[in-house]
């Protein structure tokens, strides 16, 4: 067996998890538990990154990075602060109707940049809160309070308000202009959003909301594979951080004799095949260099590369096989597919390690790079993002752990809200 295909050791996986999860220890305001969006010291808080940080708490406890008692205290501070933050229609509040703004000031917790009240980013926060609320199950004062706070945070979200009178959930709301016109429909990371909305004990979505979401699905045949397609790979992963979809099916998947886990496996192979075919002739793409998703890019710029005029992008949701694509590859999203397709993920990750993409450095792999975008002053000669992002770190830590032990899946299979949401969506079979 060549070195690229050698299975990772427990030590290698543990070291990668440890270096990656350090982001949430180093990039968190100790006064309130809020987590910076990226390693730019001027960056605000990402509410989704706060949810990811909460979700990794069970991993750092079970792996011995933090003691359970101290982890509980850190969790308490974060949940207390979030629940006490100002909720209201004012443009400088932290949230409204139980949801949170996408970006917040790291000191005050108030909205910044006139950003949107984000339903999906709030869902990641709620998922993280439900994770710790389920994990901390002992009858100590701190753990009882964690459960109460997590439950309160989740219960106050008004999911039906977020529908704005329609069957599906909107992307969000702004106090200046009202609801965003875009809705979660067509397969994407919104799967988690609907499961949490359906499972709410206070403001549950009606079953027809989920049916409306699924009614916009498009089953496709791509590279000889049949799957429910969505271009960016993260859309096939984020719901799976928390929910074990192996063997459980809703009506759509029953009709296609598949499940969402198998669908994500197929989507991972589609990404690799796209890189092998490399229709855009980007530098570096191949069997062991792929991973197209929402990530940082070299910038909004047009260049002539190898006699071809290329358009490059900044932070954007890249996808395969239909684009957009500018030559940017994201190692983190490959790692987050480890449970789905380890036979192609492991050699690809080892190739990234040989490319010196920071695997054993602070915070783990660099989130994205572009070999088609020359940067002479760079040690590699091409563009590598200077930042790490809070929303990228969690999927790496959590999916490595799900691959190793299924920890997050086991925790959330005991979460009443998730179980209820799945059942209301029509899921049956398997562990459910």
C-alpha positions as CSV (number, residue, x, y, z in Angstrom):
1,X,0.0,0.0,0.0
2,X,1.4,3.4,-1.0
3,X,1.6,6.2,1.6
4,X,-1.3,8.2,0.2
5,X,-3.7,5.3,0.8
6,X,-2.4,4.3,4.2
7,X,-5.2,4.4,6.8
8,X,-4.8,7.3,9.3
9,X,-3.7,6.3,12.8
10,X,-5.7,7.3,15.8
11,X,-2.8,9.6,16.8
12,X,-2.9,11.4,13.4
13,X,-6.6,11.9,13.6
14,X,-6.4,13.1,17.2
15,X,-3.6,15.6,16.5
16,X,-5.6,17.0,13.5
17,X,-8.7,17.4,15.7
18,X,-6.7,19.0,18.5
19,X,-5.0,21.6,16.2
20,X,-8.3,22.4,14.5
21,X,-10.4,22.8,17.7
22,X,-7.8,25.2,19.1
23,X,-9.5,27.9,17.0
24,X,-12.4,27.9,19.5
25,X,-10.1,28.2,22.5
26,X,-8.0,31.0,21.0
27,X,-10.5,33.0,18.9
28,X,-13.1,33.3,21.6
29,X,-13.8,36.4,23.8
30,X,-13.4,35.0,27.3
31,X,-15.7,37.6,28.7
32,X,-18.8,36.4,26.9
33,X,-17.9,33.2,24.9
34,X,-18.5,34.8,21.5
35,X,-16.4,33.4,18.6
36,X,-14.7,35.4,15.9
37,X,-15.7,34.7,12.3
38,X,-12.1,34.4,11.1
39,X,-8.6,35.1,12.3
40,X,-8.6,38.7,11.1
41,X,-8.3,40.6,14.5
42,X,-10.9,43.1,13.2
43,X,-13.5,40.4,12.3
44,X,-16.8,40.3,14.1
45,X,-18.5,37.3,15.6
46,X,-20.1,34.6,13.5
47,X,-23.2,33.2,15.3
48,X,-22.8,30.0,13.3
49,X,-19.2,29.7,14.6
50,X,-20.5,30.0,18.1
51,X,-22.8,27.1,17.4
52,X,-19.9,25.1,16.0
53,X,-17.8,25.9,19.1
54,X,-20.6,24.6,21.4
55,X,-21.0,21.4,19.3
56,X,-17.3,20.6,19.8
57,X,-17.5,20.7,23.6
58,X,-18.4,17.0,23.9
59,X,-15.4,16.1,21.7
60,X,-12.9,18.1,23.8
61,X,-14.3,16.6,26.9
62,X,-14.3,13.0,25.7
63,X,-10.8,13.4,24.2
64,X,-9.4,14.9,27.4
65,X,-8.6,18.3,26.1
66,X,-10.8,19.9,28.9
67,X,-12.2,18.5,32.1
68,X,-16.0,18.0,32.1
69,X,-16.4,20.4,35.0
70,X,-14.4,23.2,33.3
71,X,-16.1,22.6,30.0
72,X,-19.5,22.9,31.7
73,X,-18.5,26.3,33.1
74,X,-17.3,27.6,29.7
75,X,-20.6,26.3,28.2
76,X,-22.6,28.0,30.9
77,X,-21.0,31.4,30.4
78,X,-21.7,31.2,26.7
79,X,-25.3,30.2,27.0
80,X,-26.1,32.7,29.7
81,X,-24.7,35.5,27.6
82,X,-26.6,34.4,24.5
83,X,-29.9,34.1,26.3
84,X,-29.5,37.5,28.0
85,X,-28.6,39.4,24.7
86,X,-31.1,41.9,23.5
87,X,-33.9,40.5,21.3
88,X,-36.1,43.0,19.5
89,X,-36.9,44.8,16.3
90,X,-34.3,47.5,16.9
91,X,-31.5,47.6,14.3
92,X,-28.7,47.2,16.8
93,X,-30.2,44.3,18.8
94,X,-28.6,40.8,18.9
95,X,-31.6,39.1,17.4
96,X,-35.3,39.0,17.0
97,X,-38.1,36.4,17.4
98,X,-35.5,34.1,19.0
99,X,-33.2,34.1,15.9
100,X,-29.8,35.8,15.8
101,X,-28.1,38.2,13.4
102,X,-25.4,36.6,11.3
103,X,-22.6,38.8,12.5
104,X,-22.2,40.5,15.9
105,X,-19.8,42.8,17.7
106,X,-17.4,40.6,19.7
107,X,-17.5,42.9,22.7
108,X,-21.1,44.1,22.9
109,X,-22.9,41.2,21.1
110,X,-24.8,43.7,18.9
111,X,-25.5,43.4,15.2
112,X,-22.8,44.7,12.8
113,X,-22.6,45.6,9.1
114,X,-26.4,45.9,8.7
115,X,-26.3,42.1,8.3
116,X,-29.3,39.8,8.1
117,X,-31.1,38.0,10.8
118,X,-30.0,34.5,9.6
119,X,-32.3,31.5,9.9
120,X,-29.6,29.0,8.9
121,X,-26.8,30.5,11.0
122,X,-29.2,30.5,14.0
123,X,-30.0,26.9,13.3
124,X,-26.3,26.0,13.7
125,X,-26.4,27.9,17.0
126,X,-29.4,26.0,18.1
127,X,-27.9,22.7,17.1
128,X,-24.8,23.5,19.1
129,X,-26.9,24.4,22.1
130,X,-29.0,21.2,21.8
131,X,-25.7,19.2,21.6
132,X,-24.4,20.5,24.9
133,X,-27.9,20.4,26.4
134,X,-28.1,16.6,25.6
135,X,-24.4,15.8,26.4
136,X,-24.4,17.4,29.9
137,X,-26.9,15.0,31.4
138,X,-25.7,14.7,35.0
139,X,-27.6,16.0,38.1
140,X,-25.1,18.7,39.0
141,X,-26.1,22.3,39.4
142,X,-24.1,23.4,36.3
143,X,-25.3,20.6,34.0
144,X,-28.9,21.1,35.0
145,X,-28.6,24.8,34.2
146,X,-26.9,24.0,30.9
147,X,-29.9,21.9,29.9
148,X,-32.4,24.6,31.0
149,X,-30.5,27.4,29.1
150,X,-30.2,25.3,25.9
151,X,-33.8,24.4,26.0
152,X,-34.8,28.1,26.5
153,X,-32.7,29.3,23.7
154,X,-34.2,26.8,21.3
155,X,-37.8,27.2,22.5
156,X,-38.1,30.9,21.9
157,X,-37.3,30.7,18.2
158,X,-40.6,31.5,16.3
159,X,-40.2,29.3,13.2
160,X,-43.6,30.2,11.8
161,X,-42.8,33.9,11.8
162,X,-39.7,33.0,9.7
163,X,-42.0,31.6,7.0
164,X,-43.4,35.1,6.3
165,X,-46.7,33.6,5.3
166,X,-45.4,31.0,2.9
167,X,-44.8,27.3,3.3
168,X,-41.0,27.4,3.3
169,X,-38.5,29.2,5.5
170,X,-37.0,32.4,4.4
171,X,-33.3,33.0,4.5
172,X,-33.8,35.7,7.1
173,X,-34.9,39.3,7.8
174,X,-33.6,42.8,8.2
175,X,-35.2,45.5,10.3
176,X,-34.7,48.1,7.5
177,X,-36.3,46.1,4.7
178,X,-38.1,43.1,6.2
179,X,-37.9,39.5,5.0
180,X,-35.3,38.3,2.5
181,X,-37.0,37.1,-0.7
182,X,-34.9,33.9,-1.0
183,X,-36.3,30.8,0.7
184,X,-34.8,27.4,1.6
185,X,-36.1,25.2,-1.1
186,X,-34.2,22.8,-3.4
187,X,-31.8,20.5,-1.6
188,X,-29.2,22.2,0.6
189,X,-28.0,22.6,4.2
190,X,-31.6,23.7,5.0
191,X,-32.4,20.1,5.8
192,X,-31.1,20.7,9.4
193,X,-33.2,23.9,9.5
194,X,-36.4,22.1,8.8
195,X,-35.7,19.2,11.2
196,X,-35.1,21.7,14.0
197,X,-38.2,23.8,13.1
198,X,-40.4,20.7,13.0
199,X,-39.1,19.6,16.3
200,X,-39.8,22.8,18.2
201,X,-42.0,22.3,21.3
202,X,-43.3,25.9,21.1
203,X,-43.5,27.1,17.5
204,X,-43.3,24.0,15.4
205,X,-43.3,24.2,11.6
206,X,-46.3,22.4,10.0
207,X,-45.5,19.2,8.1
208,X,-46.4,20.9,4.9
209,X,-43.4,23.1,5.2
210,X,-41.1,20.1,4.9
211,X,-43.1,18.7,2.1
212,X,-42.8,22.1,0.3
213,X,-39.0,22.0,0.8
214,X,-38.8,18.5,-0.7
215,X,-41.1,19.3,-3.6
216,X,-38.4,21.5,-5.1
217,X,-35.7,18.7,-5.1
218,X,-34.1,17.7,-8.3
219,X,-32.9,14.1,-8.7
220,X,-30.1,14.0,-11.3
221,X,-27.8,11.6,-13.2
222,X,-24.2,13.0,-13.1
223,X,-21.1,11.1,-14.1
224,X,-23.0,7.8,-14.0
225,X,-24.3,8.5,-10.5
226,X,-27.9,9.1,-9.4
227,X,-28.2,11.6,-6.6
228,X,-30.0,14.6,-5.2
229,X,-27.6,17.3,-6.4
230,X,-26.4,20.4,-4.7
231,X,-23.1,22.0,-6.0
232,X,-21.2,23.1,-3.0
233,X,-20.0,20.1,-0.9
234,X,-20.8,21.8,2.4
235,X,-24.5,21.5,1.6
236,X,-24.1,17.7,1.8
237,X,-22.3,17.8,5.1
238,X,-23.6,20.4,7.6
239,X,-26.8,18.7,8.5
240,X,-24.8,15.4,8.9
241,X,-22.6,16.9,11.6
242,X,-25.4,16.3,14.0
243,X,-27.8,13.8,12.4
244,X,-26.9,10.2,11.5
245,X,-28.9,9.7,8.3
246,X,-27.6,6.2,7.7
247,X,-30.6,3.9,7.1
248,X,-33.3,6.5,7.9
249,X,-35.5,7.8,5.0
250,X,-38.1,10.3,4.3
251,X,-40.7,9.9,1.5
252,X,-38.4,11.3,-1.1
253,X,-35.5,9.0,-0.3
254,X,-37.8,6.0,0.1
255,X,-39.0,6.7,-3.5
256,X,-35.4,6.7,-4.7
257,X,-34.2,3.7,-2.6
258,X,-31.5,5.8,-1.0
259,X,-30.9,7.9,2.1
260,X,-29.2,11.3,2.8
261,X,-25.9,9.7,4.0
262,X,-25.6,7.6,0.8
263,X,-26.5,10.7,-1.2
264,X,-23.6,12.6,0.4
265,X,-21.3,9.8,-0.5
266,X,-22.4,10.0,-4.1
267,X,-21.9,13.8,-4.0
268,X,-18.4,13.4,-2.7
269,X,-17.5,11.1,-5.6
270,X,-19.0,13.6,-8.0
271,X,-16.6,16.2,-6.7
272,X,-13.6,14.0,-7.2
273,X,-14.7,13.0,-10.7
274,X,-15.2,16.7,-11.6
275,X,-11.6,17.4,-10.6
276,X,-10.3,14.4,-12.5
277,X,-12.1,15.6,-15.7
278,X,-11.1,19.2,-14.9
279,X,-13.1,20.8,-17.7
280,X,-11.8,24.2,-16.9
281,X,-8.2,23.1,-17.0
282,X,-7.3,24.6,-13.6
283,X,-3.9,23.9,-12.2
284,X,-3.5,21.1,-9.8
285,X,-7.0,19.4,-10.0
286,X,-7.0,15.7,-10.0
287,X,-7.8,12.4,-8.2
288,X,-6.2,13.7,-5.0
289,X,-6.9,17.4,-5.3
290,X,-10.6,18.4,-5.1
291,X,-13.1,20.0,-2.7
292,X,-15.4,22.7,-4.0
293,X,-17.5,24.6,-1.6
294,X,-18.3,28.0,0.1
295,X,-14.8,29.3,0.9
296,X,-12.4,32.2,0.7
297,X,-10.8,33.0,-2.7
298,X,-8.1,35.1,-4.1
299,X,-10.3,38.0,-4.8
300,X,-12.6,39.6,-7.5
301,X,-10.1,39.8,-10.3
302,X,-9.7,38.9,-14.0
303,X,-6.4,37.6,-15.2
304,X,-4.9,35.9,-18.2
305,X,-3.5,32.5,-17.1
306,X,-1.8,30.3,-19.7
307,X,-3.4,32.3,-22.5
308,X,-6.9,32.0,-21.0
309,X,-8.8,34.8,-19.4
310,X,-9.9,33.7,-15.9
311,X,-12.3,35.3,-13.5
312,X,-11.4,34.8,-9.8
313,X,-13.7,35.3,-6.8
314,X,-13.5,36.3,-3.2
315,X,-15.6,34.4,-0.6
316,X,-18.2,32.5,-2.7
317,X,-20.1,29.2,-2.7
318,X,-18.2,27.3,-5.4
319,X,-19.7,24.0,-6.7
320,X,-19.2,21.0,-8.9
321,X,-19.8,20.1,-11.6
322,X,-21.8,23.1,-12.7
323,X,-19.7,25.8,-10.9
324,X,-19.0,28.5,-10.1
325,X,-15.3,27.5,-10.2
326,X,-12.2,29.6,-10.3
327,X,-9.5,27.0,-9.4
328,X,-10.0,27.3,-5.6
329,X,-9.9,24.1,-3.5
330,X,-10.9,23.7,0.2
331,X,-9.1,21.0,2.2
332,X,-11.5,21.4,5.1
333,X,-14.5,20.3,3.1
334,X,-12.7,17.1,2.0
335,X,-12.0,16.2,5.6
336,X,-15.7,16.8,6.5
337,X,-16.6,14.1,4.0
338,X,-14.5,11.5,5.8
339,X,-17.4,9.4,7.1
340,X,-19.0,9.3,3.6
341,X,-16.1,8.2,1.5
342,X,-12.9,7.5,3.4
343,X,-11.3,5.6,0.5
344,X,-11.0,8.8,-1.5
345,X,-10.8,11.4,1.3
346,X,-7.8,9.8,3.1
347,X,-5.4,9.9,0.0
348,X,-6.6,13.4,-0.8
349,X,-5.9,14.6,2.7
350,X,-2.5,13.0,2.6
351,X,-1.8,14.8,-0.7
352,X,-2.7,18.1,0.9
353,X,-0.4,17.3,3.8
354,X,2.5,16.7,1.3
355,X,1.6,20.1,-0.3
356,X,2.3,21.7,3.1
357,X,-1.2,23.1,3.6
358,X,-0.7,23.4,7.4
359,X,-2.0,20.1,8.6
360,X,0.0,20.1,11.8
361,X,0.1,23.9,12.2
362,X,-2.0,26.1,14.3
363,X,-5.7,25.5,13.6
364,X,-4.9,22.7,11.1
365,X,-5.2,22.8,7.3
366,X,-5.4,26.1,5.6
367,X,-9.1,26.4,4.5
368,X,-8.5,27.1,0.8
369,X,-5.9,27.6,-1.9
370,X,-5.7,28.3,-5.6
371,X,-2.8,27.0,-7.7
372,X,-4.1,28.9,-10.8
373,X,-3.6,32.2,-9.1
374,X,0.1,33.1,-9.0
375,X,1.4,34.9,-6.0
376,X,5.2,35.2,-6.4
377,X,5.8,36.3,-2.8
378,X,3.9,33.3,-1.4
379,X,6.1,30.4,-0.2
380,X,4.1,28.1,-2.5
381,X,4.1,30.5,-5.5
382,X,0.3,30.6,-5.6
383,X,-2.5,31.9,-3.5
384,X,-3.3,30.4,0.0
385,X,-5.9,32.1,2.2
386,X,-4.3,34.0,5.1
387,X,-7.2,33.2,7.4
388,X,-8.9,30.4,9.2
389,X,-12.8,30.6,9.5
390,X,-14.8,29.5,12.5
391,X,-17.5,27.8,10.5
392,X,-14.9,25.6,8.7
393,X,-13.2,24.3,11.9
394,X,-16.3,22.7,13.4
395,X,-17.1,20.4,10.5
396,X,-13.5,19.0,10.5
397,X,-13.5,18.3,14.3
398,X,-17.0,16.8,14.3
399,X,-16.8,14.7,11.2
400,X,-13.5,13.2,12.2
401,X,-15.1,12.3,15.5
402,X,-18.2,10.9,13.8
403,X,-15.8,8.8,11.7
404,X,-13.9,7.6,14.8
405,X,-16.7,7.0,17.3
406,X,-20.0,8.5,16.0
407,X,-20.1,10.6,19.1
408,X,-22.2,13.5,17.8
409,X,-24.6,11.2,16.1
410,X,-25.0,9.2,19.3
411,X,-25.6,12.3,21.4
412,X,-28.2,13.8,19.0
413,X,-30.1,10.5,18.6
414,X,-31.0,11.1,22.3
415,X,-32.1,14.7,21.6
416,X,-36.0,14.9,21.8
417,X,-36.1,17.9,19.4
418,X,-34.1,16.1,16.7
419,X,-36.0,12.9,17.0
420,X,-39.4,14.7,16.9
421,X,-38.3,16.8,14.0
422,X,-37.2,13.7,12.0
423,X,-40.5,11.9,12.7
424,X,-42.6,14.9,11.8
425,X,-40.7,15.1,8.5
426,X,-41.7,11.5,7.8
427,X,-38.4,9.8,8.5
428,X,-38.6,6.1,9.4
429,X,-36.3,3.1,9.7
430,X,-32.8,2.5,11.1
431,X,-31.9,3.8,14.5
432,X,-35.0,6.0,14.5
